Amino acid sequence: MDWIEQTLEKRERDGLLRETTAWQATGGKIALGGGRTLLNFSSNDYLDLANDPRLKAASSDAALRLGCGATASRLMSGTLGLHEALEAALARLCGQESALLFGGGFPMNVGVIAALAGRDDVIFADRLNHASLVDGARLSGAAVKRFAHNDAAALARMLARTPVRGHRFVVCESVYSMDGDLAPLVAVGAAARAYGAMWVVDEAHAIGVFGGGGGCNLAGGAPFPKPDIVLGTLGKALGGFGGFAACGETVRRFLVTRARSFIYATALPPAVAAAALAAVEIVTANPGMGRELLERARAFHGSLSDAGLRLPVFSSHILPVHVGENRVAMELARRLRERDILAVAVRPPTVPAGTARLRLSVTRAHAPADLSHAARVIADAAREAGLT
Ligand SMILES: *Cc1c(COP(=O)(O)O)cnc(C)c1O
């Protein structure tokens, strides 16, 4: 087993070792005891719903009524009325006919892509697509063509010159997880339509923030085609756990019959489904929550820029502070941690080599005063680390 230790040692030398750290995590703030609080910029609990009393009540009530587990896969005896109610609510949120739940966004993306695409098909994928979309494409056996990030013209050229025996798929995200930038959905969707491709959009970071259902919904007023499938997670802005594909009724029927990570997996536990249903109800009834979060994030972006940090133009609640070197990114994260700010360094292969960064995500648990304080501290630490 020497090779395992050697691999780990090399990773450590390269500043690439990954480790887990236990926190008493409660979204945007972490209580450390002794009155100390970490401001958490590495949480995806964007709407601060994970600790919302309404979700907790719905969740604990479901556990008490229905037990801790669904006890079977959906196709055996695991389907609950709660699952169906949640799927209906998610479909409405995303403006689609139906939705299908999965035990996590990652297994969903792998299962959905691998179920739909096959050997004669070609998947046209944005170069920065999430690992789960990459793995699904690999598992599908389809050929994969990666287009330059957010470059709809490059996608259209690639679609025009790539011969395809079977079906075409265009797979992108709406808000990119490590850069926070937005896909040009109108142009990408138009290219997909022009070549008869099935269009799949991963809205993991947009659901609940951009409009109710995500980035596609936000642009809903413009004349652009609706995606064939919206992939979403219950684990980020919706504060819980699980994945869902929102799509037409026929696609859903296909996935129920073919998606292996749906078929061969235990259904979501009652408490998890109930929390998500409560979250979707809150988001649906309060469409301003996402907008308000984006306003706070815009102000934070402004404060960081005023304090001397160079950031990409503002697009979302995810702000990347580009560092480059893995070790410098870790050093900056360490300095911030000493000053009660948690911003975990994101390194390759999560991001391309040489582009290590701090990924700051703003949540509704960050008060405006927290954000202006954090901007000063982050700018100071960046200066000390030689970045500005
Ligand atoms: C987080 C994420 C996923 C996976 O979702 P989980 O529910 O966390 O498994 C999929 N796609 C993107 C773009 C993500 O950021």
Ligand as a Chemical Component Dictionary entry (heavy atoms), coordinates in Angstrom:
data_LIG
# 
_chem_comp.id                   LIG 
_chem_comp.type                 NON-POLYMER 
_chem_comp.pdbx_formal_charge   0 
_chem_comp.three_letter_code    LIG 
# 
loop_
_chem_comp_atom.comp_id 
_chem_comp_atom.atom_id 
_chem_comp_atom.alt_atom_id 
_chem_comp_atom.type_symbol 
_chem_comp_atom.charge 
_chem_comp_atom.model_Cartn_x 
_chem_comp_atom.model_Cartn_y 
_chem_comp_atom.model_Cartn_z 
_chem_comp_atom.pdbx_ordinal 
LIG C1 C1 C 0 -23.086 21.096 -6.068  1  
LIG C2 C2 C 0 -23.292 20.841 -7.500  2  
LIG C3 C3 C 0 -23.839 19.639 -7.948  3  
LIG C4 C4 C 0 -24.103 18.491 -7.014  4  
LIG O1 O1 O 0 -25.185 18.698 -6.214  5  
LIG P1 P1 P 0 -25.254 18.009 -4.774  6  
LIG O2 O2 O 0 -26.689 18.044 -4.440  7  
LIG O3 O3 O 0 -24.391 18.808 -3.892  8  
LIG O4 O4 O 0 -24.747 16.600 -4.942  9  
LIG C5 C5 C 0 -24.099 19.511 -9.288  10 
LIG N1 N1 N 0 -23.825 20.495 -10.158 11 
LIG C6 C6 C 0 -23.266 21.651 -9.770  12 
LIG C7 C7 C 0 -22.993 22.704 -10.780 13 
LIG C8 C8 C 0 -22.978 21.855 -8.437  14 
LIG O5 O5 O 0 -22.389 22.975 -8.050  15 
# 
loop_
_chem_comp_bond.comp_id 
_chem_comp_bond.atom_id_1 
_chem_comp_bond.atom_id_2 
_chem_comp_bond.value_order 
_chem_comp_bond.pdbx_ordinal 
LIG C1 C2 SING 1  
LIG C2 C3 SING 2  
LIG C2 C8 DOUB 3  
LIG C3 C4 SING 4  
LIG C3 C5 DOUB 5  
LIG C4 O1 SING 6  
LIG O1 P1 SING 7  
LIG P1 O2 DOUB 8  
LIG P1 O3 SING 9  
LIG P1 O4 SING 10 
LIG C5 N1 SING 11 
LIG N1 C6 DOUB 12 
LIG C6 C7 SING 13 
LIG C6 C8 SING 14 
LIG C8 O5 SING 15 
# 
